[in-house]
Amino acid sequence: MRKYEVIFIVKPMEEEATNAVVEKFTKLITANGGTIEKEDRWGKKRLAYEIKDCTEGYYVLLNVECEPECVAETDRVMKITDELLKHMIVKAEEA
C-alpha cells in the first residue's frame, strides 16, 4: 500500500450535490481496497482563471493509502465525471 494525495475541484453546486460527488469518490476508493486517512474540504474558492465557464470551485483534498490499481481506477472515473473541473493524484512523500 502506498500513500497518495488526491485533490479535485468540484463545480459550484448546491451543498447536497457537492457532498454526493465527494462521497462518490470516497466510496470508490474504499471499494477498491483503499483507505481514506484524512478528508480535508477547503470549501468554495475563486479560481485564478475560468475553467469550463466556472469562476469558482469547491476544493477537496483526500489523503489516501491504496494500491496503484485503485489510483488508476479513481483517475479513470474522475476523467469522465462531468461535475469535476480539475483533479490531480500525486504520490505522497514518505516521512
Biopython code that builds the backbone (N, CA, C, O; Angstrom):
import numpy as np
from Bio.PDB.StructureBuilder import StructureBuilder

atoms = [
    (1, "MET", "N", (0.840, -1.187, 0.000)),
    (1, "MET", "CA", (0.000, 0.000, 0.000)),
    (1, "MET", "C", (0.882, 1.246, 0.000)),
    (1, "MET", "O", (1.857, 1.343, 0.744)),
    (2, "ARG", "N", (0.509, 2.189, -0.855)),
    (2, "ARG", "CA", (1.239, 3.448, -0.958)),
    (2, "ARG", "C", (0.322, 4.596, -0.558)),
    (2, "ARG", "O", (-0.903, 4.480, -0.597)),
    (3, "LYS", "N", (0.947, 5.708, -0.170)),
    (3, "LYS", "CA", (0.172, 6.886, 0.218)),
    (3, "LYS", "C", (0.085, 7.854, -0.961)),
    (3, "LYS", "O", (1.070, 8.102, -1.656)),
    (4, "TYR", "N", (-1.103, 8.387, -1.167)),
    (4, "TYR", "CA", (-1.355, 9.329, -2.252)),
    (4, "TYR", "C", (-2.137, 10.518, -1.728)),
    (4, "TYR", "O", (-2.831, 10.430, -0.714)),
    (5, "GLU", "N", (-2.013, 11.631, -2.436)),
    (5, "GLU", "CA", (-2.856, 12.796, -2.199)),
    (5, "GLU", "C", (-3.730, 12.983, -3.435)),
    (5, "GLU", "O", (-3.230, 13.123, -4.551)),
    (6, "VAL", "N", (-5.021, 12.982, -3.219)),
    (6, "VAL", "CA", (-5.980, 13.165, -4.309)),
    (6, "VAL", "C", (-6.655, 14.514, -4.073)),
    (6, "VAL", "O", (-7.342, 14.704, -3.069)),
    (7, "ILE", "N", (-6.458, 15.447, -4.999)),
    (7, "ILE", "CA", (-7.100, 16.754, -4.881)),
    (7, "ILE", "C", (-7.967, 16.966, -6.117)),
    (7, "ILE", "O", (-7.568, 16.663, -7.241)),
    (8, "PHE", "N", (-9.161, 17.493, -5.876)),
    (8, "PHE", "CA", (-10.045, 17.766, -7.012)),
    (8, "PHE", "C", (-10.900, 18.980, -6.724)),
    (8, "PHE", "O", (-11.131, 19.348, -5.573)),
    (9, "ILE", "N", (-11.368, 19.598, -7.811)),
    (9, "ILE", "CA", (-12.208, 20.786, -7.741)),
    (9, "ILE", "C", (-13.564, 20.431, -8.329)),
    (9, "ILE", "O", (-13.670, 20.037, -9.490)),
    (10, "VAL", "N", (-14.597, 20.577, -7.512)),
    (10, "VAL", "CA", (-15.963, 20.278, -7.937)),
    (10, "VAL", "C", (-16.611, 21.566, -8.430)),
    (10, "VAL", "O", (-16.383, 22.636, -7.866)),
    (11, "LYS", "N", (-17.423, 21.462, -9.491)),
    (11, "LYS", "CA", (-18.163, 22.621, -9.987)),
    (11, "LYS", "C", (-19.014, 23.206, -8.867)),
    (11, "LYS", "O", (-19.486, 22.463, -8.006)),
    (12, "PRO", "N", (-19.220, 24.518, -8.858)),
    (12, "PRO", "CA", (-20.074, 25.104, -7.819)),
    (12, "PRO", "C", (-21.516, 24.639, -7.995)),
    (12, "PRO", "O", (-22.157, 24.915, -9.009)),
    (13, "MET", "N", (-22.012, 23.923, -6.979)),
    (13, "MET", "CA", (-23.384, 23.392, -6.997)),
    (13, "MET", "C", (-23.965, 23.551, -5.593)),
    (13, "MET", "O", (-23.334, 24.136, -4.712)),
    (14, "GLU", "N", (-25.175, 23.023, -5.398)),
    (14, "GLU", "CA", (-25.764, 23.016, -4.068)),
    (14, "GLU", "C", (-24.914, 22.114, -3.172)),
    (14, "GLU", "O", (-24.184, 21.249, -3.656)),
    (15, "GLU", "N", (-25.019, 22.329, -1.867)),
    (15, "GLU", "CA", (-24.204, 21.580, -0.911)),
    (15, "GLU", "C", (-24.458, 20.079, -0.993)),
    (15, "GLU", "O", (-23.519, 19.288, -0.898)),
    (16, "GLU", "N", (-25.715, 19.678, -1.168)),
    (16, "GLU", "CA", (-26.048, 18.251, -1.243)),
    (16, "GLU", "C", (-25.404, 17.599, -2.461)),
    (16, "GLU", "O", (-24.895, 16.482, -2.366)),
    (17, "ALA", "N", (-25.421, 18.271, -3.585)),
    (17, "ALA", "CA", (-24.833, 17.725, -4.813)),
    (17, "ALA", "C", (-23.309, 17.629, -4.677)),
    (17, "ALA", "O", (-22.705, 16.659, -5.135)),
    (18, "THR", "N", (-22.693, 18.628, -4.051)),
    (18, "THR", "CA", (-21.246, 18.599, -3.829)),
    (18, "THR", "C", (-20.881, 17.447, -2.907)),
    (18, "THR", "O", (-19.924, 16.720, -3.173)),
    (19, "ASN", "N", (-21.635, 17.273, -1.821)),
    (19, "ASN", "CA", (-21.381, 16.169, -0.900)),
    (19, "ASN", "C", (-21.522, 14.824, -1.588)),
    (19, "ASN", "O", (-20.773, 13.896, -1.283)),
    (20, "ALA", "N", (-22.472, 14.700, -2.516)),
    (20, "ALA", "CA", (-22.669, 13.456, -3.251)),
    (20, "ALA", "C", (-21.459, 13.127, -4.119)),
    (20, "ALA", "O", (-21.070, 11.964, -4.228)),
    (21, "VAL", "N", (-20.857, 14.154, -4.743)),
    (21, "VAL", "CA", (-19.675, 13.932, -5.585)),
    (21, "VAL", "C", (-18.491, 13.492, -4.723)),
    (21, "VAL", "O", (-17.773, 12.561, -5.087)),
    (22, "VAL", "N", (-18.284, 14.155, -3.584)),
    (22, "VAL", "CA", (-17.184, 13.778, -2.686)),
    (22, "VAL", "C", (-17.384, 12.361, -2.172)),
    (22, "VAL", "O", (-16.441, 11.571, -2.132)),
    (23, "GLU", "N", (-18.610, 12.039, -1.780)),
    (23, "GLU", "CA", (-18.916, 10.697, -1.269)),
    (23, "GLU", "C", (-18.720, 9.634, -2.348)),
    (23, "GLU", "O", (-18.304, 8.515, -2.050)),
    (24, "LYS", "N", (-19.014, 9.977, -3.587)),
    (24, "LYS", "CA", (-18.824, 9.046, -4.705)),
    (24, "LYS", "C", (-17.365, 8.588, -4.779)),
    (24, "LYS", "O", (-17.090, 7.402, -4.966)),
    (25, "PHE", "N", (-16.431, 9.538, -4.632)),
    (25, "PHE", "CA", (-15.017, 9.183, -4.749)),
    (25, "PHE", "C", (-14.479, 8.508, -3.490)),
    (25, "PHE", "O", (-13.605, 7.647, -3.583)),
    (26, "THR", "N", (-14.982, 8.882, -2.321)),
    (26, "THR", "CA", (-14.537, 8.186, -1.112)),
    (26, "THR", "C", (-15.001, 6.735, -1.134)),
    (26, "THR", "O", (-14.260, 5.838, -0.732)),
    (27, "LYS", "N", (-16.226, 6.502, -1.605)),
    (27, "LYS", "CA", (-16.732, 5.126, -1.716)),
    (27, "LYS", "C", (-15.971, 4.343, -2.781)),
    (27, "LYS", "O", (-15.701, 3.155, -2.600)),
    (28, "LEU", "N", (-15.625, 4.993, -3.883)),
    (28, "LEU", "CA", (-14.876, 4.337, -4.957)),
    (28, "LEU", "C", (-13.515, 3.864, -4.448)),
    (28, "LEU", "O", (-13.094, 2.745, -4.741)),
    (29, "ILE", "N", (-12.832, 4.716, -3.688)),
    (29, "ILE", "CA", (-11.513, 4.363, -3.168)),
    (29, "ILE", "C", (-11.611, 3.215, -2.171)),
    (29, "ILE", "O", (-10.819, 2.274, -2.232)),
    (30, "THR", "N", (-12.573, 3.281, -1.256)),
    (30, "THR", "CA", (-12.707, 2.206, -0.267)),
    (30, "THR", "C", (-13.180, 0.914, -0.911)),
    (30, "THR", "O", (-12.797, -0.168, -0.464)),
    (31, "ALA", "N", (-14.003, 0.997, -1.950)),
    (31, "ALA", "CA", (-14.468, -0.208, -2.647)),
    (31, "ALA", "C", (-13.331, -0.912, -3.381)),
    (31, "ALA", "O", (-13.390, -2.122, -3.600)),
    (32, "ASN", "N", (-12.300, -0.164, -3.762)),
    (32, "ASN", "CA", (-11.159, -0.750, -4.455)),
    (32, "ASN", "C", (-10.012, -1.100, -3.507)),
    (32, "ASN", "O", (-8.875, -1.278, -3.942)),
    (33, "GLY", "N", (-10.312, -1.197, -2.218)),
    (33, "GLY", "CA", (-9.316, -1.652, -1.250)),
    (33, "GLY", "C", (-8.473, -0.566, -0.627)),
    (33, "GLY", "O", (-7.511, -0.873, 0.077)),
    (34, "GLY", "N", (-8.794, 0.685, -0.858)),
    (34, "GLY", "CA", (-8.023, 1.784, -0.281)),
    (34, "GLY", "C", (-8.633, 2.269, 1.019)),
    (34, "GLY", "O", (-9.776, 1.945, 1.342)),
    (35, "THR", "N", (-7.865, 3.044, 1.759)),
    (35, "THR", "CA", (-8.373, 3.653, 2.983)),
    (35, "THR", "C", (-8.143, 5.163, 2.912)),
    (35, "THR", "O", (-7.109, 5.629, 2.432)),
    (36, "ILE", "N", (-9.133, 5.914, 3.403)),
    (36, "ILE", "CA", (-9.038, 7.370, 3.434)),
    (36, "ILE", "C", (-8.500, 7.735, 4.816)),
    (36, "ILE", "O", (-9.179, 7.535, 5.823)),
    (37, "GLU", "N", (-7.292, 8.263, 4.860)),
    (37, "GLU", "CA", (-6.695, 8.641, 6.137)),
    (37, "GLU", "C", (-7.201, 9.989, 6.613)),
    (37, "GLU", "O", (-7.385, 10.201, 7.811)),
    (38, "LYS", "N", (-7.429, 10.913, 5.664)),
    (38, "LYS", "CA", (-7.889, 12.254, 6.035)),
    (38, "LYS", "C", (-8.657, 12.860, 4.868)),
    (38, "LYS", "O", (-8.238, 12.763, 3.714)),
    (39, "GLU", "N", (-9.776, 13.482, 5.183)),
    (39, "GLU", "CA", (-10.567, 14.201, 4.177)),
    (39, "GLU", "C", (-10.576, 15.668, 4.579)),
    (39, "GLU", "O", (-11.081, 16.030, 5.642)),
    (40, "ASP", "N", (-10.015, 16.503, 3.725)),
    (40, "ASP", "CA", (-9.891, 17.925, 4.022)),
    (40, "ASP", "C", (-10.663, 18.719, 2.977)),
    (40, "ASP", "O", (-10.260, 18.800, 1.816)),
    (41, "ARG", "N", (-11.777, 19.301, 3.405)),
    (41, "ARG", "CA", (-12.589, 20.119, 2.489)),
    (41, "ARG", "C", (-12.196, 21.573, 2.666)),
    (41, "ARG", "O", (-12.430, 22.173, 3.715)),
    (42, "TRP", "N", (-11.593, 22.132, 1.620)),
    (42, "TRP", "CA", (-11.138, 23.517, 1.671)),
    (42, "TRP", "C", (-12.273, 24.493, 1.410)),
    (42, "TRP", "O", (-12.159, 25.676, 1.732)),
    (43, "GLY", "N", (-13.350, 24.020, 0.841)),
    (43, "GLY", "CA", (-14.501, 24.881, 0.588)),
    (43, "GLY", "C", (-14.444, 25.562, -0.764)),
    (43, "GLY", "O", (-13.588, 25.271, -1.599)),
    (44, "LYS", "N", (-15.387, 26.483, -0.955)),
    (44, "LYS", "CA", (-15.504, 27.178, -2.234)),
    (44, "LYS", "C", (-14.471, 28.293, -2.319)),
    (44, "LYS", "O", (-14.365, 29.133, -1.425)),
    (45, "LYS", "N", (-13.718, 28.285, -3.401)),
    (45, "LYS", "CA", (-12.676, 29.295, -3.626)),
    (45, "LYS", "C", (-12.830, 29.866, -5.036)),
    (45, "LYS", "O", (-13.374, 29.228, -5.937)),
    (46, "ARG", "N", (-12.341, 31.065, -5.187)),
    (46, "ARG", "CA", (-12.320, 31.704, -6.502)),
    (46, "ARG", "C", (-11.145, 31.135, -7.290)),
    (46, "ARG", "O", (-10.041, 31.007, -6.760)),
    (47, "LEU", "N", (-11.379, 30.798, -8.540)),
    (47, "LEU", "CA", (-10.334, 30.232, -9.388)),
    (47, "LEU", "C", (-9.468, 31.346, -9.980)),
    (47, "LEU", "O", (-9.943, 32.459, -10.205)),
    (48, "ALA", "N", (-8.213, 31.038, -10.224)),
    (48, "ALA", "CA", (-7.294, 32.016, -10.812)),
    (48, "ALA", "C", (-7.693, 32.349, -12.243)),
    (48, "ALA", "O", (-7.490, 33.470, -12.708)),
    (49, "TYR", "N", (-8.260, 31.372, -12.935)),
    (49, "TYR", "CA", (-8.740, 31.586, -14.291)),
    (49, "TYR", "C", (-9.972, 30.722, -14.510)),
    (49, "TYR", "O", (-10.188, 29.741, -13.798)),
    (50, "GLU", "N", (-10.765, 31.085, -15.486)),
    (50, "GLU", "CA", (-12.019, 30.389, -15.751)),
    (50, "GLU", "C", (-11.765, 28.984, -16.289)),
    (50, "GLU", "O", (-10.967, 28.800, -17.208)),
    (51, "ILE", "N", (-12.446, 27.997, -15.711)),
    (51, "ILE", "CA", (-12.345, 26.610, -16.166)),
    (51, "ILE", "C", (-13.762, 26.135, -16.481)),
    (51, "ILE", "O", (-14.635, 26.161, -15.613)),
    (52, "LYS", "N", (-13.989, 25.707, -17.711)),
    (52, "LYS", "CA", (-15.307, 25.215, -18.135)),
    (52, "LYS", "C", (-16.426, 26.186, -17.751)),
    (52, "LYS", "O", (-17.452, 25.777, -17.208)),
    (53, "ASP", "N", (-16.221, 27.462, -18.036)),
    (53, "ASP", "CA", (-17.185, 28.534, -17.767)),
    (53, "ASP", "C", (-17.478, 28.744, -16.286)),
    (53, "ASP", "O", (-18.512, 29.323, -15.953)),
    (54, "CYS", "N", (-16.609, 28.296, -15.389)),
    (54, "CYS", "CA", (-16.795, 28.492, -13.950)),
    (54, "CYS", "C", (-15.685, 29.388, -13.405)),
    (54, "CYS", "O", (-14.524, 29.250, -13.788)),
    (55, "THR", "N", (-16.048, 30.304, -12.509)),
    (55, "THR", "CA", (-15.059, 31.167, -11.882)),
    (55, "THR", "C", (-14.789, 30.764, -10.437)),
    (55, "THR", "O", (-13.865, 31.285, -9.812)),
    (56, "GLU", "N", (-15.593, 29.832, -9.896)),
    (56, "GLU", "CA", (-15.404, 29.323, -8.545)),
    (56, "GLU", "C", (-15.431, 27.809, -8.571)),
    (56, "GLU", "O", (-15.958, 27.200, -9.502)),
    (57, "GLY", "N", (-14.855, 27.205, -7.535)),
    (57, "GLY", "CA", (-14.874, 25.756, -7.414)),
    (57, "GLY", "C", (-14.752, 25.337, -5.969)),
    (57, "GLY", "O", (-14.253, 26.095, -5.138)),
    (58, "TYR", "N", (-15.208, 24.125, -5.658)),
    (58, "TYR", "CA", (-15.155, 23.573, -4.308)),
    (58, "TYR", "C", (-13.977, 22.610, -4.241)),
    (58, "TYR", "O", (-13.972, 21.579, -4.914)),
    (59, "TYR", "N", (-12.979, 22.948, -3.428)),
    (59, "TYR", "CA", (-11.741, 22.172, -3.349)),
    (59, "TYR", "C", (-11.844, 21.083, -2.285)),
    (59, "TYR", "O", (-12.354, 21.319, -1.190)),
    (60, "VAL", "N", (-11.349, 19.872, -2.621)),
    (60, "VAL", "CA", (-11.321, 18.754, -1.677)),
    (60, "VAL", "C", (-9.969, 18.059, -1.798)),
    (60, "VAL", "O", (-9.495, 17.793, -2.902)),
    (61, "LEU", "N", (-9.351, 17.767, -0.647)),
    (61, "LEU", "CA", (-8.084, 17.030, -0.604)),
    (61, "LEU", "C", (-8.307, 15.754, 0.195)),
    (61, "LEU", "O", (-8.797, 15.797, 1.323)),
    (62, "LEU", "N", (-7.945, 14.615, -0.396)),
    (62, "LEU", "CA", (-8.038, 13.326, 0.288)),
    (62, "LEU", "C", (-6.640, 12.748, 0.440)),
    (62, "LEU", "O", (-5.905, 12.641, -0.542)),
    (63, "ASN", "N", (-6.268, 12.376, 1.652)),
    (63, "ASN", "CA", (-5.038, 11.626, 1.883)),
    (63, "ASN", "C", (-5.427, 10.161, 1.919)),
    (63, "ASN", "O", (-6.206, 9.739, 2.773)),
    (64, "VAL", "N", (-4.884, 9.384, 0.992)),
    (64, "VAL", "CA", (-5.340, 8.025, 0.743)),
    (64, "VAL", "C", (-4.165, 7.053, 0.830)),
    (64, "VAL", "O", (-3.030, 7.393, 0.498)),
    (65, "GLU", "N", (-4.464, 5.842, 1.283)),
    (65, "GLU", "CA", (-3.487, 4.759, 1.245)),
    (65, "GLU", "C", (-4.122, 3.632, 0.442)),
    (65, "GLU", "O", (-5.138, 3.070, 0.851)),
    (66, "CYS", "N", (-3.522, 3.297, -0.706)),
    (66, "CYS", "CA", (-4.096, 2.272, -1.570)),
    (66, "CYS", "C", (-3.052, 1.736, -2.542)),
    (66, "CYS", "O", (-1.905, 2.182, -2.561)),
    (67, "GLU", "N", (-3.476, 0.776, -3.341)),
    (67, "GLU", "CA", (-2.620, 0.174, -4.358)),
    (67, "GLU", "C", (-2.682, 1.014, -5.642)),
    (67, "GLU", "O", (-3.632, 1.771, -5.839)),
    (68, "PRO", "N", (-1.677, 0.883, -6.513)),
    (68, "PRO", "CA", (-1.683, 1.643, -7.784)),
    (68, "PRO", "C", (-2.906, 1.359, -8.668)),
    (68, "PRO", "O", (-3.348, 2.238, -9.408)),
    (69, "GLU", "N", (-3.449, 0.148, -8.598)),
    (69, "GLU", "CA", (-4.639, -0.182, -9.405)),
    (69, "GLU", "C", (-5.833, 0.669, -8.977)),
    (69, "GLU", "O", (-6.627, 1.097, -9.815)),
    (70, "CYS", "N", (-5.958, 0.913, -7.674)),
    (70, "CYS", "CA", (-7.040, 1.748, -7.140)),
    (70, "CYS", "C", (-6.891, 3.181, -7.645)),
    (70, "CYS", "O", (-7.879, 3.833, -7.982)),
    (71, "VAL", "N", (-5.648, 3.667, -7.695)),
    (71, "VAL", "CA", (-5.381, 5.025, -8.193)),
    (71, "VAL", "C", (-5.751, 5.124, -9.668)),
    (71, "VAL", "O", (-6.339, 6.117, -10.097)),
    (72, "ALA", "N", (-5.413, 4.113, -10.435)),
    (72, "ALA", "CA", (-5.726, 4.116, -11.865)),
    (72, "ALA", "C", (-7.233, 4.157, -12.092)),
    (72, "ALA", "O", (-7.708, 4.886, -12.962)),
    (73, "GLU", "N", (-7.987, 3.380, -11.315)),
    (73, "GLU", "CA", (-9.439, 3.359, -11.456)),
    (73, "GLU", "C", (-10.050, 4.690, -11.023)),
    (73, "GLU", "O", (-10.969, 5.192, -11.671)),
    (74, "THR", "N", (-9.545, 5.261, -9.933)),
    (74, "THR", "CA", (-10.039, 6.558, -9.457)),
    (74, "THR", "C", (-9.777, 7.639, -10.497)),
    (74, "THR", "O", (-10.646, 8.467, -10.768)),
    (75, "ASP", "N", (-8.588, 7.632, -11.076)),
    (75, "ASP", "CA", (-8.229, 8.606, -12.107)),
    (75, "ASP", "C", (-9.138, 8.457, -13.323)),
    (75, "ASP", "O", (-9.585, 9.453, -13.892)),
    (76, "ARG", "N", (-9.410, 7.221, -13.719)),
    (76, "ARG", "CA", (-10.275, 6.964, -14.873)),
    (76, "ARG", "C", (-11.676, 7.525, -14.640)),
    (76, "ARG", "O", (-12.242, 8.176, -15.519)),
    (77, "VAL", "N", (-12.232, 7.274, -13.458)),
    (77, "VAL", "CA", (-13.587, 7.747, -13.154)),
    (77, "VAL", "C", (-13.607, 9.274, -13.046)),
    (77, "VAL", "O", (-14.566, 9.914, -13.476)),
    (78, "MET", "N", (-12.550, 9.855, -12.474)),
    (78, "MET", "CA", (-12.505, 11.317, -12.357)),
    (78, "MET", "C", (-12.462, 11.988, -13.723)),
    (78, "MET", "O", (-13.030, 13.065, -13.901)),
    (79, "LYS", "N", (-11.801, 11.367, -14.680)),
    (79, "LYS", "CA", (-11.713, 11.939, -16.027)),
    (79, "LYS", "C", (-13.072, 12.011, -16.716)),
    (79, "LYS", "O", (-13.309, 12.906, -17.526)),
    (80, "ILE", "N", (-13.967, 11.072, -16.399)),
    (80, "ILE", "CA", (-15.263, 11.038, -17.078)),
    (80, "ILE", "C", (-16.396, 11.627, -16.236)),
    (80, "ILE", "O", (-17.558, 11.562, -16.639)),
    (81, "THR", "N", (-16.077, 12.195, -15.085)),
    (81, "THR", "CA", (-17.093, 12.805, -14.225)),
    (81, "THR", "C", (-17.257, 14.274, -14.604)),
    (81, "THR", "O", (-16.319, 15.063, -14.495)),
    (82, "ASP", "N", (-18.452, 14.628, -15.047)),
    (82, "ASP", "CA", (-18.718, 15.991, -15.522)),
    (82, "ASP", "C", (-18.710, 17.035, -14.413)),
    (82, "ASP", "O", (-18.462, 18.211, -14.677)),
    (83, "GLU", "N", (-18.980, 16.617, -13.163)),
    (83, "GLU", "CA", (-19.054, 17.579, -12.060)),
    (83, "GLU", "C", (-17.681, 18.098, -11.624)),
    (83, "GLU", "O", (-17.603, 19.079, -10.884)),
    (84, "LEU", "N", (-16.601, 17.456, -12.071)),
    (84, "LEU", "CA", (-15.264, 17.892, -11.684)),
    (84, "LEU", "C", (-14.687, 18.868, -12.706)),
    (84, "LEU", "O", (-14.809, 18.667, -13.915)),
    (85, "LEU", "N", (-14.060, 19.925, -12.202)),
    (85, "LEU", "CA", (-13.379, 20.869, -13.083)),
    (85, "LEU", "C", (-11.953, 20.393, -13.350)),
    (85, "LEU", "O", (-11.510, 20.357, -14.498)),
    (86, "LYS", "N", (-11.237, 20.027, -12.283)),
    (86, "LYS", "CA", (-9.849, 19.548, -12.385)),
    (86, "LYS", "C", (-9.608, 18.521, -11.292)),
    (86, "LYS", "O", (-10.298, 18.509, -10.272)),
    (87, "HIS", "N", (-8.622, 17.658, -11.513)),
    (87, "HIS", "CA", (-8.201, 16.732, -10.455)),
    (87, "HIS", "C", (-6.729, 16.399, -10.635)),
    (87, "HIS", "O", (-6.175, 16.522, -11.727)),
    (88, "MET", "N", (-6.106, 15.972, -9.537)),
    (88, "MET", "CA", (-4.711, 15.586, -9.592)),
    (88, "MET", "C", (-4.450, 14.556, -8.491)),
    (88, "MET", "O", (-4.910, 14.710, -7.359)),
    (89, "ILE", "N", (-3.707, 13.506, -8.841)),
    (89, "ILE", "CA", (-3.350, 12.473, -7.879)),
    (89, "ILE", "C", (-1.829, 12.391, -7.861)),
    (89, "ILE", "O", (-1.202, 12.164, -8.895)),
    (90, "VAL", "N", (-1.239, 12.578, -6.685)),
    (90, "VAL", "CA", (0.215, 12.506, -6.558)),
    (90, "VAL", "C", (0.587, 11.552, -5.438)),
    (90, "VAL", "O", (-0.147, 11.397, -4.462)),
    (91, "LYS", "N", (1.740, 10.918, -5.594)),
    (91, "LYS", "CA", (2.247, 10.032, -4.554)),
    (91, "LYS", "C", (2.798, 10.905, -3.425)),
    (91, "LYS", "O", (3.617, 11.792, -3.666)),
    (92, "ALA", "N", (2.352, 10.655, -2.204)),
    (92, "ALA", "CA", (2.795, 11.440, -1.057)),
    (92, "ALA", "C", (4.209, 11.015, -0.672)),
    (92, "ALA", "O", (4.579, 9.849, -0.808)),
    (93, "GLU", "N", (4.982, 11.967, -0.197)),
    (93, "GLU", "CA", (6.344, 11.677, 0.233)),
    (93, "GLU", "C", (6.318, 10.875, 1.539)),
    (93, "GLU", "O", (5.509, 11.136, 2.429)),
    (94, "GLU", "N", (7.209, 9.910, 1.629)),
    (94, "GLU", "CA", (7.334, 9.111, 2.847)),
    (94, "GLU", "C", (8.102, 9.918, 3.888)),
    (94, "GLU", "O", (9.123, 10.534, 3.581)),
    (95, "ALA", "N", (7.609, 9.907, 5.099)),
    (95, "ALA", "CA", (8.270, 10.686, 6.161)),
    (95, "ALA", "C", (9.425, 9.936, 6.766)),
    (95, "ALA", "O", (10.088, 10.447, 7.669)),
]
sb = StructureBuilder()
sb.init_structure("model")
sb.init_model(0)
sb.init_chain("A")
sb.init_seg("    ")
for serial, (resi, resn, name, xyz) in enumerate(atoms, 1):
    if name == "N":
        sb.init_residue(resn, " ", resi, " ")
    sb.init_atom(name, np.array(xyz, "f"), 0.0, 1.0, " ", f" {name:<3s}", serial, name[0])
structure = sb.get_structure()
